[in-house]
Amino acid sequence: MNLPNLKEARKRTEKQVEEKQVDYNLKETFKNKKYFLRTYGCQMNMHDSEEIKKFLEMLGFVETNVLEESDLVLLNTCAIRENVHDKVFGYLGRCKHLKREKPDLIIAIGGCMSQEENVINEIKEKHPYVDIVFGTHNISDLPRLLLEKKEKQEIDVYSIEGDIYENILYSRDSKITAWVNIMYGCDKFCTYCIVPYTRGKQRSRRLENIVKEVEELKKEGYKEVTLLGQNVNAYGKDLQLGYDFKDLLEQVAKTNIDRIRFVTSHPWDFTDEMIDIIAHYKNIMPYIHLPLQSGSSRILKQMGRRYTKEEYIELVNKIKEKIPNVSLTTDIIVGFPNETEEDFQETLEVVHTCQYDSAFTFIYSPREGTPASLIPDNVTIEEKEERLQRLNTIINQYSLEKNKQLEGKIVPVLILGENEKDKNKVYGYTDTMKLVNIPKKEDCIGKILPVKIIEAKSFSLDGELVMEGVKNG
């Protein structure tokens, strides 16, 4: 069988790709076969899964949410923390059991874990029933790997960065909100982080291609885009074409798409000009995720974060001054090697100063291959867990206080779908990225509607529609 060059196909329009599929009768190969896709990790992984889904559907697969029904199980993995590693290999146990019942079942592993040499060796030695392993740089090779599947385990992982392709096709999970990659990889090399080793050095897409993608999404009816990168604030620095993230933000805002978000920001690269652009354009949402990681300048230096506690607080103050209604969230690691109680107290001080709307908090776990993994992990698990509990108590307190400030107020909410637990309700997000549940009304999904907040909880809000001044968009 002559295999199509799907790396070239992904550069073409969807119509041309469909024509290419007909030429090679690809859909006959796996027609009506079912795939089960499980995604771990960050938004980048979620967006990668949308690309993976499109390739699988091009081959004739249909998605199932029931593991036992599947003909293909694909795990899109994350390498950022040890507990995710354990979850993936724990789930592989279920897949192994299923394969005993269904010998023709194909098991594939992709994502960041696949870029780790120790993980590949573990798969080779302990999980021979895994059929295919591919990495973050060669997702486009998945169709070829499936079509050429051999009897033996196939490991096809690039150790160098992949090229940037445009006109990538996605099977998007939503028809309302969309991820838009603006860059790949990261050059910061924080000492605890595996990302630069699994996703490679920073590679930015051209500004005109990103704007074009947003314009096309707007034409298709999307209400919101999230500009996606490991460090969006550093966008464009590798291109050296005279533009950076502030310029991209402004050009995307000028498309007049209803809502623009971005993740994730690094404090080191956050400029005053970027803050001014966010404050100026109403369709750039007043929501900023600004990872702190630690409030101790000593620990921040060991982490390779390139800013001090004082510099971080100064940046937060600038943001709050220019964007008064901003919602600020963060990431915090507790128990980094050599973290003392005094260091942890400094972290709590920053939390009290910044009063975050919410935070993702983690216990430090060493990742093999990172500089921090060579530092003796001399903080006991008991100390880490106790500090995490104290931190979360304070974070949750501020989350509830921030949410309660919205009680009785009318806020714009983009309605995304039915509440999974209560079909009589729908859910959506405010401009400040707060989850709101409201009674279901006919034909409200996909619209930005005014909602009066009735009750605030720590992690969500309850509201009711205010029908006057509805924005159908």
GUGUDO-980559 format. One record per residue (C-alpha): residue in three letters; z, x, y. Coordinates in steps of 0.2 Angstrom, whole numbers, plus 5000, padded with zeros to 4 digits. Last residue first. Layout:
N
{aa ALA&z Z&x X&y Y}
...
***
This chain:
473
{aa GLY&z 5098&x 4885&y 5189}
{aa ASN&z 5107&x 4869&y 5185}
{aa LYS&z 5120&x 4872&y 5199}
{aa VAL&z 5131&x 4856&y 5200}
{aa GLY&z 5136&x 4852&y 5218}
{aa GLU&z 5147&x 4838&y 5213}
{aa MET&z 5150&x 4836&y 5194}
{aa VAL&z 5167&x 4845&y 5194}
{aa LEU&z 5168&x 4849&y 5175}
{aa GLU&z 5186&x 4852&y 5168}
{aa GLY&z 5196&x 4867&y 5164}
{aa ASP&z 5206&x 4877&y 5151}
{aa LEU&z 5207&x 4895&y 5154}
{aa SER&z 5208&x 4910&y 5141}
{aa PHE&z 5217&x 4926&y 5136}
{aa SER&z 5235&x 4924&y 5143}
{aa LYS&z 5233&x 4905&y 5146}
{aa ALA&z 5229&x 4896&y 5162}
{aa GLU&z 5228&x 4877&y 5163}
{aa ILE&z 5218&x 4865&y 5174}
{aa ILE&z 5204&x 4876&y 5181}
{aa LYS&z 5191&x 4866&y 5190}
{aa VAL&z 5174&x 4870&y 5184}
{aa PRO&z 5158&x 4871&y 5194}
{aa LEU&z 5143&x 4873&y 5183}
{aa ILE&z 5131&x 4887&y 5178}
{aa LYS&z 5119&x 4880&y 5165}
{aa GLY&z 5114&x 4886&y 5148}
{aa ILE&z 5124&x 4872&y 5139}
{aa CYS&z 5127&x 4857&y 5150}
{aa ASP&z 5115&x 4844&y 5142}
{aa GLU&z 5128&x 4831&y 5137}
{aa LYS&z 5146&x 4835&y 5142}
{aa LYS&z 5159&x 4844&y 5131}
{aa PRO&z 5177&x 4845&y 5137}
{aa ILE&z 5180&x 4863&y 5144}
{aa ASN&z 5185&x 4880&y 5138}
{aa VAL&z 5185&x 4895&y 5150}
{aa LEU&z 5184&x 4913&y 5146}
{aa LYS&z 5186&x 4925&y 5161}
{aa MET&z 5172&x 4937&y 5165}
{aa THR&z 5174&x 4937&y 5184}
{aa ASP&z 5159&x 4926&y 5187}
{aa THR&z 5167&x 4914&y 5175}
{aa TYR&z 5163&x 4913&y 5157}
{aa GLY&z 5158&x 4899&y 5145}
{aa TYR&z 5165&x 4887&y 5132}
{aa VAL&z 5161&x 4870&y 5125}
{aa LYS&z 5173&x 4857&y 5119}
{aa ASN&z 5171&x 4842&y 5107}
{aa LYS&z 5166&x 4854&y 5093}
{aa ASP&z 5184&x 4861&y 5093}
{aa LYS&z 5187&x 4877&y 5083}
{aa GLU&z 5169&x 4885&y 5086}
{aa ASN&z 5169&x 4880&y 5104}
{aa GLU&z 5151&x 4874&y 5108}
{aa GLY&z 5139&x 4885&y 5118}
{aa LEU&z 5136&x 4897&y 5133}
{aa ILE&z 5141&x 4888&y 5148}
{aa LEU&z 5140&x 4899&y 5164}
{aa VAL&z 5156&x 4895&y 5174}
{aa PRO&z 5157&x 4894&y 5193}
{aa VAL&z 5175&x 4892&y 5199}
{aa ILE&z 5185&x 4877&y 5206}
{aa LYS&z 5203&x 4882&y 5209}
{aa GLY&z 5218&x 4872&y 5203}
{aa GLU&z 5224&x 4886&y 5192}
{aa LEU&z 5215&x 4902&y 5196}
{aa GLN&z 5230&x 4912&y 5201}
{aa LYS&z 5237&x 4908&y 5183}
{aa ASN&z 5223&x 4919&y 5176}
{aa LYS&z 5229&x 4934&y 5185}
{aa GLU&z 5247&x 4931&y 5181}
{aa LEU&z 5243&x 4928&y 5162}
{aa SER&z 5233&x 4944&y 5162}
{aa TYR&z 5247&x 4954&y 5171}
{aa GLN&z 5259&x 4949&y 5158}
{aa ASN&z 5247&x 4953&y 5144}
{aa ILE&z 5245&x 4970&y 5150}
{aa ILE&z 5264&x 4973&y 5152}
{aa THR&z 5267&x 4967&y 5134}
{aa ASN&z 5252&x 4977&y 5128}
{aa LEU&z 5259&x 4993&y 5135}
{aa ARG&z 5276&x 4991&y 5127}
{aa GLN&z 5268&x 4987&y 5110}
{aa LEU&z 5256&x 5002&y 5111}
{aa ARG&z 5271&x 5013&y 5115}
{aa GLU&z 5281&x 5007&y 5100}
{aa GLU&z 5265&x 5009&y 5089}
{aa LYS&z 5262&x 5027&y 5095}
{aa GLU&z 5280&x 5032&y 5093}
{aa GLU&z 5281&x 5025&y 5075}
{aa ILE&z 5264&x 5034&y 5071}
{aa THR&z 5272&x 5050&y 5076}
{aa VAL&z 5264&x 5060&y 5091}
{aa ASN&z 5260&x 5078&y 5085}
{aa ASP&z 5242&x 5076&y 5081}
{aa PRO&z 5239&x 5095&y 5081}
{aa ILE&z 5224&x 5098&y 5092}
{aa LEU&z 5208&x 5102&y 5082}
{aa SER&z 5203&x 5083&y 5082}
{aa ALA&z 5203&x 5084&y 5101}
{aa PRO&z 5188&x 5095&y 5100}
{aa THR&z 5178&x 5081&y 5091}
{aa GLY&z 5170&x 5084&y 5074}
{aa GLU&z 5182&x 5074&y 5064}
{aa ARG&z 5188&x 5059&y 5074}
{aa PRO&z 5207&x 5059&y 5078}
{aa SER&z 5216&x 5043&y 5079}
{aa TYR&z 5224&x 5038&y 5096}
{aa ILE&z 5231&x 5020&y 5096}
{aa PHE&z 5221&x 5008&y 5106}
{aa THR&z 5222&x 4996&y 5121}
{aa PHE&z 5207&x 4986&y 5127}
{aa ALA&z 5213&x 4979&y 5144}
{aa SER&z 5214&x 4963&y 5154}
{aa ASP&z 5215&x 4957&y 5172}
{aa TYR&z 5222&x 4974&y 5177}
{aa GLN&z 5237&x 4976&y 5188}
{aa CYS&z 5231&x 4992&y 5196}
{aa THR&z 5248&x 4999&y 5202}
{aa HIS&z 5258&x 4992&y 5187}
{aa VAL&z 5245&x 4999&y 5175}
{aa VAL&z 5245&x 5015&y 5184}
{aa GLU&z 5264&x 5016&y 5182}
{aa LEU&z 5262&x 5012&y 5164}
{aa THR&z 5251&x 5027&y 5161}
{aa GLU&z 5263&x 5038&y 5170}
{aa GLN&z 5277&x 5031&y 5159}
{aa PHE&z 5266&x 5037&y 5144}
{aa ASP&z 5265&x 5055&y 5151}
{aa GLU&z 5284&x 5055&y 5153}
{aa GLU&z 5286&x 5049&y 5135}
{aa THR&z 5276&x 5064&y 5130}
{aa GLU&z 5258&x 5064&y 5125}
{aa ASN&z 5255&x 5081&y 5116}
{aa PRO&z 5241&x 5074&y 5105}
{aa PHE&z 5235&x 5057&y 5112}
{aa GLY&z 5248&x 5043&y 5108}
{aa VAL&z 5241&x 5029&y 5118}
{aa ILE&z 5223&x 5026&y 5123}
{aa ILE&z 5219&x 5014&y 5137}
{aa ASP&z 5203&x 5005&y 5141}
{aa THR&z 5201&x 4995&y 5157}
{aa THR&z 5198&x 4978&y 5165}
{aa LEU&z 5196&x 4974&y 5184}
{aa SER&z 5191&x 4957&y 5190}
{aa VAL&z 5185&x 4958&y 5208}
{aa ASN&z 5189&x 4945&y 5221}
{aa PRO&z 5192&x 4957&y 5235}
{aa ILE&z 5176&x 4967&y 5232}
{aa LYS&z 5177&x 4980&y 5246}
{aa GLU&z 5195&x 4983&y 5246}
{aa LYS&z 5197&x 4981&y 5228}
{aa ILE&z 5184&x 4994&y 5224}
{aa LYS&z 5191&x 5006&y 5236}
{aa ASN&z 5209&x 5004&y 5229}
{aa VAL&z 5202&x 5006&y 5211}
{aa LEU&z 5194&x 5023&y 5217}
{aa GLU&z 5210&x 5029&y 5225}
{aa ILE&z 5219&x 5025&y 5209}
{aa TYR&z 5207&x 5035&y 5198}
{aa GLU&z 5208&x 5050&y 5210}
{aa GLU&z 5227&x 5050&y 5209}
{aa LYS&z 5228&x 5049&y 5190}
{aa THR&z 5216&x 5064&y 5190}
{aa TYR&z 5197&x 5064&y 5186}
{aa ARG&z 5186&x 5074&y 5175}
{aa ARG&z 5190&x 5065&y 5158}
{aa GLY&z 5190&x 5080&y 5147}
{aa MET&z 5204&x 5072&y 5136}
{aa GLN&z 5215&x 5087&y 5139}
{aa LYS&z 5213&x 5085&y 5158}
{aa LEU&z 5217&x 5066&y 5156}
{aa ILE&z 5233&x 5071&y 5147}
{aa ARG&z 5239&x 5082&y 5161}
{aa SER&z 5233&x 5069&y 5174}
{aa SER&z 5244&x 5056&y 5165}
{aa GLY&z 5238&x 5038&y 5167}
{aa SER&z 5228&x 5038&y 5151}
{aa GLN&z 5212&x 5031&y 5145}
{aa LEU&z 5207&x 5024&y 5162}
{aa PRO&z 5191&x 5014&y 5157}
{aa LEU&z 5184&x 5005&y 5172}
{aa HIS&z 5176&x 4988&y 5167}
{aa ILE&z 5171&x 4980&y 5183}
{aa TYR&z 5168&x 4961&y 5186}
{aa PRO&z 5163&x 4954&y 5203}
{aa MET&z 5146&x 4949&y 5196}
{aa ILE&z 5130&x 4955&y 5204}
{aa ASN&z 5121&x 4939&y 5208}
{aa LYS&z 5130&x 4939&y 5225}
{aa TYR&z 5123&x 4956&y 5231}
{aa HIS&z 5132&x 4965&y 5244}
{aa ALA&z 5149&x 4969&y 5235}
{aa ILE&z 5140&x 4977&y 5220}
{aa ILE&z 5129&x 4987&y 5232}
{aa ASP&z 5143&x 4993&y 5242}
{aa ILE&z 5153&x 4999&y 5226}
{aa MET&z 5138&x 5008&y 5220}
{aa GLU&z 5137&x 5017&y 5237}
{aa ASP&z 5155&x 5022&y 5236}
{aa THR&z 5151&x 5031&y 5220}
{aa PHE&z 5157&x 5029&y 5202}
{aa ASP&z 5152&x 5044&y 5192}
{aa TRP&z 5169&x 5051&y 5188}
{aa PRO&z 5176&x 5034&y 5185}
{aa HIS&z 5165&x 5031&y 5170}
{aa SER&z 5157&x 5014&y 5169}
{aa THR&z 5153&x 5004&y 5153}
{aa VAL&z 5146&x 4991&y 5155}
{aa PHE&z 5135&x 4981&y 5167}
{aa ARG&z 5134&x 4963&y 5173}
{aa ILE&z 5120&x 4953&y 5182}
{aa ARG&z 5120&x 4934&y 5185}
{aa ASP&z 5107&x 4922&y 5192}
{aa ILE&z 5091&x 4932&y 5190}
{aa ASN&z 5085&x 4935&y 5208}
{aa THR&z 5074&x 4950&y 5203}
{aa LYS&z 5081&x 4958&y 5219}
{aa ALA&z 5098&x 4961&y 5209}
{aa VAL&z 5088&x 4971&y 5197}
{aa GLN&z 5081&x 4982&y 5211}
{aa GLU&z 5099&x 4984&y 5219}
{aa LEU&z 5107&x 4989&y 5203}
{aa LEU&z 5094&x 5001&y 5199}
{aa ASP&z 5096&x 5010&y 5216}
{aa LYS&z 5115&x 5010&y 5214}
{aa PHE&z 5112&x 5018&y 5196}
{aa ASP&z 5102&x 5032&y 5202}
{aa TYR&z 5085&x 5036&y 5210}
{aa GLY&z 5076&x 5052&y 5215}
{aa LEU&z 5066&x 5055&y 5199}
{aa GLN&z 5078&x 5068&y 5192}
{aa LEU&z 5077&x 5059&y 5175}
{aa ASP&z 5094&x 5066&y 5168}
{aa LYS&z 5103&x 5059&y 5183}
{aa GLY&z 5095&x 5042&y 5181}
{aa TYR&z 5110&x 5032&y 5175}
{aa ALA&z 5127&x 5041&y 5177}
{aa ASN&z 5136&x 5025&y 5182}
{aa VAL&z 5130&x 5017&y 5166}
{aa ASN&z 5140&x 5028&y 5155}
{aa GLN&z 5138&x 5023&y 5137}
{aa GLY&z 5124&x 5011&y 5142}
{aa LEU&z 5120&x 4993&y 5145}
{aa LEU&z 5115&x 4982&y 5159}
{aa THR&z 5121&x 4965&y 5155}
{aa VAL&z 5109&x 4951&y 5159}
{aa GLU&z 5113&x 4933&y 5164}
{aa LYS&z 5103&x 4916&y 5166}
{aa TYR&z 5089&x 4919&y 5153}
{aa GLY&z 5075&x 4906&y 5156}
{aa GLU&z 5060&x 4915&y 5148}
{aa LYS&z 5055&x 4920&y 5166}
{aa LYS&z 5072&x 4928&y 5169}
{aa LEU&z 5070&x 4938&y 5153}
{aa GLU&z 5053&x 4944&y 5159}
{aa GLU&z 5060&x 4949&y 5176}
{aa VAL&z 5074&x 4958&y 5167}
{aa GLU&z 5062&x 4968&y 5156}
{aa LYS&z 5051&x 4973&y 5171}
{aa VAL&z 5066&x 4979&y 5181}
{aa ILE&z 5071&x 4990&y 5166}
{aa ASN&z 5053&x 4997&y 5164}
{aa GLU&z 5052&x 5001&y 5183}
{aa LEU&z 5068&x 5010&y 5183}
{aa ARG&z 5063&x 5022&y 5169}
{aa ARG&z 5074&x 5023&y 5154}
{aa SER&z 5088&x 5035&y 5154}
{aa ARG&z 5092&x 5048&y 5140}
{aa GLN&z 5110&x 5055&y 5139}
{aa LYS&z 5113&x 5067&y 5125}
{aa GLY&z 5115&x 5061&y 5107}
{aa ARG&z 5120&x 5045&y 5099}
{aa THR&z 5132&x 5051&y 5085}
{aa TYR&z 5137&x 5068&y 5093}
{aa PRO&z 5139&x 5061&y 5111}
{aa VAL&z 5148&x 5046&y 5104}
{aa ILE&z 5162&x 5055&y 5094}
{aa CYS&z 5175&x 5054&y 5108}
{aa TYR&z 5192&x 5063&y 5108}
{aa THR&z 5187&x 5078&y 5119}
{aa CYS&z 5177&x 5068&y 5132}
{aa PHE&z 5159&x 5075&y 5130}
{aa LYS&z 5152&x 5068&y 5146}
{aa ASP&z 5133&x 5069&y 5142}
{aa CYS&z 5131&x 5052&y 5134}
{aa GLY&z 5118&x 5043&y 5123}
{aa TYR&z 5105&x 5030&y 5127}
{aa MET&z 5100&x 5022&y 5144}
{aa ILE&z 5096&x 5006&y 5153}
{aa ASN&z 5098&x 4995&y 5138}
{aa VAL&z 5097&x 4976&y 5143}
{aa TRP&z 5109&x 4964&y 5134}
{aa ALA&z 5104&x 4946&y 5136}
{aa THR&z 5113&x 4930&y 5141}
{aa ILE&z 5106&x 4912&y 5139}
{aa LYS&z 5094&x 4912&y 5124}
{aa SER&z 5107&x 4921&y 5114}
{aa ASP&z 5108&x 4931&y 5098}
{aa ARG&z 5092&x 4940&y 5102}
{aa SER&z 5079&x 4944&y 5089}
{aa TYR&z 5073&x 4959&y 5098}
{aa LEU&z 5056&x 4967&y 5101}
{aa ILE&z 5055&x 4984&y 5110}
{aa ASN&z 5043&x 4984&y 5124}
{aa GLU&z 5048&x 5002&y 5128}
{aa TYR&z 5052&x 5017&y 5117}
{aa ILE&z 5064&x 5031&y 5121}
{aa ASP&z 5062&x 5045&y 5109}
{aa GLY&z 5076&x 5049&y 5096}
{aa GLU&z 5090&x 5061&y 5098}
{aa ILE&z 5092&x 5075&y 5085}
{aa SER&z 5101&x 5074&y 5069}
{aa TYR&z 5089&x 5061&y 5062}
{aa VAL&z 5096&x 5051&y 5047}
{aa ASP&z 5085&x 5046&y 5032}
{aa ILE&z 5096&x 5045&y 5016}
{aa GLU&z 5088&x 5036&y 5002}
{aa GLN&z 5098&x 5033&y 4986}
{aa LYS&z 5088&x 5034&y 4970}
{aa GLU&z 5077&x 5020&y 4964}
{aa LYS&z 5065&x 5021&y 4979}
{aa LYS&z 5063&x 5009&y 4993}
{aa GLU&z 5046&x 5012&y 5001}
{aa LEU&z 5045&x 4995&y 5010}
{aa LEU&z 5064&x 4995&y 5014}
{aa LEU&z 5063&x 5013&y 5021}
{aa ARG&z 5047&x 5009&y 5031}
{aa PRO&z 5055&x 4994&y 5038}
{aa LEU&z 5071&x 5004&y 5043}
{aa ASP&z 5061&x 5018&y 5051}
{aa SER&z 5062&x 5009&y 5068}
{aa ILE&z 5081&x 5011&y 5068}
{aa ASN&z 5078&x 5030&y 5069}
{aa HIS&z 5090&x 5037&y 5082}
{aa THR&z 5105&x 5027&y 5077}
{aa GLY&z 5105&x 5032&y 5059}
{aa PHE&z 5099&x 5027&y 5042}
{aa VAL&z 5107&x 5026&y 5025}
{aa ILE&z 5098&x 5016&y 5011}
{aa ASP&z 5103&x 5011&y 4993}
{aa VAL&z 5122&x 5011&y 4993}
{aa TYR&z 5126&x 5011&y 4974}
{aa PRO&z 5130&x 5029&y 4975}
{aa HIS&z 5146&x 5026&y 4985}
{aa LYS&z 5158&x 5040&y 4981}
{aa GLU&z 5149&x 5056&y 4982}
{aa LYS&z 5134&x 5052&y 4992}
{aa ILE&z 5143&x 5040&y 5003}
{aa GLU&z 5157&x 5052&y 5006}
{aa ASN&z 5144&x 5066&y 5010}
{aa ILE&z 5135&x 5054&y 5023}
{aa VAL&z 5152&x 5051&y 5031}
{aa ASN&z 5157&x 5069&y 5032}
{aa GLU&z 5140&x 5072&y 5040}
{aa GLU&z 5142&x 5059&y 5054}
{aa GLN&z 5127&x 5051&y 5060}
{aa SER&z 5128&x 5037&y 5048}
{aa MET&z 5145&x 5032&y 5056}
{aa CYS&z 5135&x 5028&y 5072}
{aa GLY&z 5124&x 5015&y 5065}
{aa GLY&z 5116&x 5011&y 5049}
{aa ILE&z 5121&x 5007&y 5031}
{aa ALA&z 5110&x 4998&y 5018}
{aa ILE&z 5114&x 4989&y 5002}
{aa ILE&z 5099&x 4981&y 4993}
{aa LEU&z 5103&x 4968&y 4979}
{aa ASP&z 5092&x 4969&y 4964}
{aa PRO&z 5107&x 4972&y 4953}
{aa LYS&z 5115&x 4955&y 4958}
{aa GLU&z 5132&x 4952&y 4949}
{aa ARG&z 5136&x 4971&y 4949}
{aa LYS&z 5129&x 4971&y 4966}
{aa LEU&z 5142&x 4959&y 4972}
{aa HIS&z 5156&x 4970&y 4967}
{aa LYS&z 5148&x 4985&y 4976}
{aa CYS&z 5146&x 4974&y 4992}
{aa ARG&z 5165&x 4969&y 4991}
{aa GLY&z 5170&x 4987&y 4990}
{aa LEU&z 5158&x 4991&y 5004}
{aa TYR&z 5169&x 4980&y 5015}
{aa GLY&z 5183&x 4993&y 5012}
{aa PHE&z 5172&x 5007&y 5017}
{aa VAL&z 5167&x 4998&y 5033}
{aa LYS&z 5185&x 4993&y 5037}
{aa ASP&z 5192&x 5011&y 5034}
{aa HIS&z 5179&x 5018&y 5046}
{aa VAL&z 5183&x 5005&y 5059}
{aa ASN&z 5202&x 5010&y 5057}
{aa GLU&z 5197&x 5028&y 5060}
{aa ARG&z 5190&x 5025&y 5078}
{aa ILE&z 5173&x 5028&y 5087}
{aa ALA&z 5162&x 5029&y 5072}
{aa CYS&z 5154&x 5011&y 5072}
{aa THR&z 5143&x 5004&y 5059}
{aa ASN&z 5129&x 4992&y 5057}
{aa LEU&z 5131&x 4986&y 5039}
{aa LEU&z 5116&x 4979&y 5030}
{aa VAL&z 5117&x 4968&y 5015}
{aa LEU&z 5100&x 4963&y 5008}
{aa ASP&z 5096&x 4950&y 4995}
{aa SER&z 5110&x 4939&y 5002}
{aa GLU&z 5118&x 4923&y 4996}
{aa GLU&z 5135&x 4931&y 4991}
{aa LEU&z 5137&x 4937&y 5009}
{aa VAL&z 5135&x 4920&y 5017}
{aa ASN&z 5130&x 4921&y 5035}
{aa THR&z 5112&x 4921&y 5030}
{aa GLU&z 5097&x 4928&y 5040}
{aa VAL&z 5079&x 4926&y 5034}
{aa PHE&z 5068&x 4941&y 5029}
{aa GLY&z 5049&x 4941&y 5030}
{aa LEU&z 5046&x 4959&y 5035}
{aa MET&z 5045&x 4954&y 5054}
{aa GLU&z 5062&x 4945&y 5051}
{aa LEU&z 5069&x 4962&y 5046}
{aa PHE&z 5062&x 4971&y 5061}
{aa LYS&z 5069&x 4958&y 5073}
{aa LYS&z 5086&x 4958&y 5065}
{aa ILE&z 5087&x 4977&y 5067}
{aa GLU&z 5083&x 4975&y 5086}
{aa GLU&z 5097&x 4962&y 5088}
{aa SER&z 5108&x 4974&y 5078}
{aa ASP&z 5105&x 4988&y 5090}
{aa HIS&z 5111&x 4976&y 5104}
{aa MET&z 5127&x 4973&y 5095}
{aa ASN&z 5129&x 4992&y 5092}
{aa MET&z 5127&x 4995&y 5110}
{aa GLN&z 5140&x 4981&y 5114}
{aa CYS&z 5153&x 4991&y 5104}
{aa GLY&z 5159&x 4992&y 5087}
{aa TYR&z 5155&x 4984&y 5070}
{aa THR&z 5140&x 4973&y 5065}
{aa ARG&z 5138&x 4964&y 5049}
{aa LEU&z 5120&x 4959&y 5044}
{aa PHE&z 5117&x 4948&y 5029}
{aa TYR&z 5098&x 4947&y 5024}
{aa LYS&z 5090&x 4933&y 5014}
{aa LYS&z 5073&x 4935&y 5005}
{aa ASN&z 5061&x 4921&y 5011}
{aa LYS&z 5046&x 4932&y 5011}
{aa PHE&z 5051&x 4950&y 5007}
{aa THR&z 5034&x 4958&y 5004}
{aa GLU&z 5024&x 4943&y 5009}
{aa LYS&z 5029&x 4945&y 5027}
{aa LEU&z 5021&x 4962&y 5028}
{aa ASN&z 5004&x 4955&y 5024}
{aa TYR&z 4997&x 4972&y 5032}
{aa ASP&z 4984&x 4964&y 5044}
{aa VAL&z 4995&x 4949&y 5046}
{aa GLN&z 5010&x 4960&y 5052}
{aa LYS&z 4998&x 4969&y 5064}
{aa GLU&z 4993&x 4952&y 5072}
{aa GLU&z 5012&x 4948&y 5074}
{aa VAL&z 5014&x 4965&y 5082}
{aa GLN&z 5000&x 4961&y 5094}
{aa LYS&z 5007&x 4945&y 5099}
{aa GLU&z 5024&x 4953&y 5102}
{aa THR&z 5017&x 4966&y 5114}
{aa ARG&z 5014&x 4983&y 5108}
{aa LYS&z 5026&x 4998&y 5109}
{aa ARG&z 5036&x 4992&y 5094}
{aa ALA&z 5020&x 4993&y 5084}
{aa GLU&z 5019&x 5012&y 5087}
{aa LYS&z 5035&x 5015&y 5078}
{aa LEU&z 5030&x 5002&y 5066}
{aa ASN&z 5016&x 5013&y 5059}
{aa PRO&z 5010&x 5001&y 5046}
{aa LEU&z 5011&x 5006&y 5028}
{aa ASN&z 4996&x 5007&y 5017}
{aa MET&z 5000&x 5000&y 5000}
***
